[in-house]
């Protein structure tokens, strides 16, 4: 089983196989960052956990498909720990 993958995160095809996905704002533009966040949130498997540092799209807190495990404020943004229901 491959543990680490190197490449363009928007082209990754196996988010649905991950138990845990961590990211620390890997994309500099808001539009592309939101695109990546939506891709991960749509593709992660049920029960999967996302640790999202400096998340761009804050609407996740209202998304009924996710349980917010933690919401941690930091200097430049929020870190969310989420689990897909």
N, C-alpha and C positions, 0 to 999 in steps of 0.2 A: 504494500500500500504506500503510495506516495504521500509524504508528510509535508513537504515544502514545495511550492510551485513558484517559479519566477516568470513574469511576463506581464502583459497588459491585463489588469484586473477586470476590465470591461469585456474581455474576450474569454475569460475563464469559464469553463463549461461544467464544473463539478461542485458548485456551491451546494447543490442538493445532497451531496455525500458528506458534508462537514457536520461534525457535532458542535464545534465551536468556531466562530469566525471573529477575529480581532482585527480592527483597523484603526489607524491613527491618522485620519484625514489624508489619505494618499494622493488626492487630486486637488490642485490649487484653485480651479475655477468652480464657482458655486453650481453652475448648470451641470457640469460633468460629475461633480461630487454627488449631487442629488441622483443623477442617473445611476451611478454605481450603487448608492445606498438602496435605491428602489430595486435594482437587479438582485442584490444580495437578499433583501427582505422578501422578494417574490420567490426566490429559488431555494432558500435554505429549507431544510426538511422540518417537518413537525417535531417539536421538542428541541430543535437546534437553538443554540445560544449565540447571540451577537454581542460583542463588546465593541461599542462604537465611540471612540474618542473624538471630540470636536465634531459631532454630528451636525450636518448642515440642515437636514429636514427635521424640524422639531415636532412635526405632526405625528410622529410615531407614538407619542404618549397617548394619543386618542385612537390608535389603530386597534380594533378589537381582535385582530389576528395575533397580537403580541401581548405578553404579560411583561410589564416593566418590573424587573427585579430590583434595579437600583438606578438612580438618577443623581449623578455626582457633579456638583459645580466645580469648575476649575477657572483659572484666570481668564482664559480666552474662549471658554465655551463649556459645554456639558459633555459628560461621558454617560452613555446609557448602557445598561446591561439588560438585554431583552431575551425573552424566550418565545419562540413561535408556538402558538397553541395548536 
